[in-house]
Amino acid sequence: MNLHHHRIHFAEHLDLSAARPGLHLIRASGRAVQLELPAGWLSLWLPLRGPLRLETADSTWELAPGHLQVWRDGRLRSSARVPCWWLCLCGPETAWRPHLPAPAEGAALEEPLPWEGAAPRDAQRLLVRLARRIEPAGERNAGALLRTLCALLLEQQRDLLARLPRCSGRTQRRRQQTLLRLLRVQHLIRRHPELRLDLGRLARCASYSPCHLIRIYREVFDETPTEFASRLRSDRAWRMVRETRMPVCEITEALGFESQSAFCRAFKNSFGLTATQARRLEPPTARVA
């Protein structure tokens, strides 16, 4: 099995554009460590200590420790401004396929989709175990660990994979390409809550016209991109009001509202009470078993 291990440390740079065939597992530690992956690769990123900065052609974001990022879009670059320890498992899609669960008879092969969230504990353990298997004797079990990890990722994405039949396209590959474009739009909205992402920019990133983007996004996700952005911003506003002591003026700026009065109106319309009233609510009490 072709599983290539790499270690990169303080201020080192690794570009895998001309890497050997197979999967690559990178263990990185220290500050100013950079990794570059070519377009078309499927990669898993897991910061274990310190935030990891990820950058594409049209987006830059930070991945918090303990969060997992699944990426399979354009070229991707990572860096760390502060001391950080992280793992990355990556490779061309063809290198992943032997480790994916075999589909049922007549069904198409399922592949992981772009996703971000708190890393399941089992996924963290599997990645760490793979990273420790550098010695030749460890290669014997690496294939089994990879198959288990892929099955876990697909199970984690079951709801997302269930939306594939809603996507336009005559073949599974075409429907997958449609979903990948829509997930690119979702990523931009989710990762730039402070910006007013105009519909034209979102449509361009998905290579659709604005009208076509609205229609197909609604068909797949039951809401428009604008409604998705509004829902995310409302959820974030509630958490910032309830879980932090940030002044309302700072929350207004962080969420990209035009003015404090605009934020207050939107908050009242969404939740039926003001930010001050929300902060006075009693915290939810824990249930007694």
N, C-alpha and C positions, 0 to 999 in steps of 0.2 A: 504494500500500500504506500502511495506517495504522500507522505505527510512531512513537510519540511519545517523545521523549527528555526526560529530566529530570536536572538536577544539583542535589544538595542537599549542603550543607556544615555546618560546625560549628553545633550546636544548632538546626538547622532541622528542621521537621516537615512531612511531606507525606502527605496523606490522599487516596487515589485512589477513595474511595467514589462520588464524583460525577464521575469522570473521563470524558473523551471516549471513544467506541468505538474499539476497536483494541487493539494491544499497546503496552505501555509499557516502556521501558528506562531504569532509574534508575542513575546513577553517583553514589555517595555517598562522602564522605570526611570525616574528622574525628571528634571525640567528640560524644556526645549527639545524634546524628542519628537521626531517627525516621521510619519509613515504615509506613503502615497500609494494608492491602488488605482489600477486602470478602470475605465468604464466597462460595464458588463460583468463585473465580478460580484458575487454574493459574499457578504462579509457580516460577521457578528462581532460587536464591540462591547466590552465589559470593563468599565473602570472599577477597580477594587479600592483605590484610595486616591482622592483628589479628582476634580472635574476634568473631563477630557474635551478638548475643543475639536469639532469636526467642521469641515469646510468643503462645499461644492461650488460649482460655477455661479449659482444664484442664491446660496444660503450659507449662513454660518451659525452654529449653535453649540451649546455646551451640554454634554451628557454627564449627569450626576453619578456619583459612586453608587454602585448597586443597581444601576439601570442598564438594560440591554438594548442595543440598537441593532436591528437587522436592516441591511442596506443592499440594494441591488439596482442602482441607477447609474448616474454618470460617475466621472472620476471623483475620487474622494481623498482628502488630505486630513491628517490629524496632527495635533500639536498639543502641548501642555504648557501653560504659562507658569504653573506652580508645580512643585514636586508631585508626581503622580505615578501610580502603578496600575497598569491596565493590560488586558489581553485582547487579541484580535485573531479570529479564525476566518480565513478568507481563501478565495480561489475562484476560477472560472466556473460557470454554471455546470459545465460538463464534468468537472471534478467532483461536484456535490452529488450528482445523480446516482452514482452507485451506492450511496449511503442513505438515500431516501427510501421510505417504506414502499414496498411494491404495491401498485394499485390493484383494486379489485378487477376481476375480469370485465373487459369492456370499458373501464374507467380510465381517465387520463391521469398521468403522473402529477401528483401535487408537489409544488415547490414553495418554500418559504417566501413570504412577501415582505416588503418594507414595513417595519413595525418598531415601536419604541415603548418601553414601559418598565416597571420594576421587574428585575430579573427573577424568574422563578428560582427557588432555592436549589432545586435539582439541576437546573441549567448552569448555575454558578459552579456547583460541585463538579459537574462533568467537564466544564471548560478548564477548571483548575487541575483536575486529574489529567486531562490531555496535556496541559502545559508541563506537567511534571514528568511525563513519559518521554524523556529525551533519549534515555539509554536504549540500545537496540532491543533489549528484552521487553521493553514496554510497547513496542510496535505491535506485538501480537494481539494486544487487547484494544489498541487504538480504534480499529475498525468497528468493534462492538460498541465502544463509547460514542463514536460518531453516529452510528445508526440510532442509538438511544437518544442522543441529543437532537437529531433531525426529527424523530418521531415526537419528541416533547415540544419542539418549536411548532410543528404543524398542529398539534393538539391545542397549543396556546392560541393559535390563529384560526381556530375552527369557525368562529363567527365571521371573520373576514373572508375566509375561503368560500363560505357559503354565499357570498355576494357575487362570485364569479359568473354564475348562470345569468345574472341580471345584466351583465356587460354586453355591449355590442360586439359582434364578430362571429364568423361562421365556424371557426375552429377554436379549440382550447387556447392555443397560442395567441390568437388575435384577441380573445376575451381577456387573457392575462395581460396583454399589452395595454388594453383599455383600462383595466384596473390599476396598473402601475402608473399610468398617466394621472388618474384621479387621486391616487395616493400621493403623488408628487404635489398636487394642489393642496391636499390636506396637510402635508408636511409644512409647506410654506405658511399656511394659515396658522397652524399650531405653534410653529417656531418663531413667528413674528407677530405676537399679539399686540405689540406697541405700535404697529404700522397699520395704516389704512390701505390694505392691499387692494388695488383696484381690479375690477373684473378683467380688464384688458391684459394686465400682467399675468393674472392667474391663467387666462386662456392661452396666452403665448407659451407659458411653461408647459402646458399640456398639448400644445400644437392643435388646439381647437379654436373655433370661433366662440365669442362670448355666449351667443345664444345656444350653440350646441353644447358647450360646457354646462350651462345651467340645466338643460334638458337631461343630459346623460348622467350628471351628478345626482339629480333628483331621482332618476330611475334606479340608481344603484344604492344610494344612501338615504332615500326618503326625505331629503332636505336639499336646499340649494347651498352653494358655497357661502353665500352671505349669511344664511340662517345658521350654518355650522359655525362661522366666525362669531356671530352674535351669541350663540349658546356657549362657546368656549369663554368668551369675554365675560359673560354673566357669571359663569361658574368661578372664574378666576377672581372676579370682583367680590363675590361672596366669601371666598376663602381669605382674601386679603383683608377684608373688613373684620371677619370673625376670628382669624388666626394670627393677625399681626396688630401692632399698635401704630402702623403707619398713618400719618395724617391724610385726610381725604384728598388734599391737594397733591400729595405725592402719588397716591393711588390713581388719581385722575391722569397724571402724566405717564405713569407706568403702563396704563392700559390704552393710552393714545386718544383719550377723549379731548374734544376741542376746548372744553372749559369745565370747571368744577360744577357749575350748574347743570351742564349737559350730563355729567356723570350722575349727579344726584337724581335727575329726572329718570334716567335710564334704570338706576338701581330701584327707585320707587316703583316704576312700571313693572319691573321683573319680579320683585319680591313683596310688594305691597307694604313696605315700611322703609324708613330712612336708614342710612348707614348708622346713625347714632342709635336708633332704636334696635338695629340688628346687634350692635355691640353690647347692648344692655340685656340681651336675651341670656337666660341661664344656659350654661353648657349642657349638652346631653348627658344624662346620667347613665352610668354603666348598669347593664342588666345583671340581676342577681341570679345565679344558676340555681 
